[in-house]
Amino acid sequence: MGLGQQLLVLVGLSGLAISQPLLSLLGDNPTVFTFHNVGGGRLVLYAIAVAVLPPFVLWLPAVAVHAVAPAGSLAALRLGRRPVGPRAGGVE
């Protein structure tokens, strides 16, 4: 899986796990934006930042690892999903 494909996967997953719940919560409570005097362009910029920044922040470690060892970039993304315990061959 290439770096571009990894980014697309992260965009999809972070959209479901981070962006959608946060924007939904804030969309149900527009008084937060009114209280902080946020509107127009700043509101659009905030929505774009919530959608775009999380996948890039999660993708940067894979890019850094890929620069050093191209075969290790996929392993960097899988590191958080690695099973741990006696059945997974981990330390008891």
Secondary structure, 3 states (H helix, E strand, C coil): CCHHHHHHHHHHHHHHHHHHHHHHHHHHCCHHHHHCCCCCHHHHHHHHHHHHHHHHHHHHHHHHHHHHCHHHHHHHHHHHHCCCCCCCCCCC
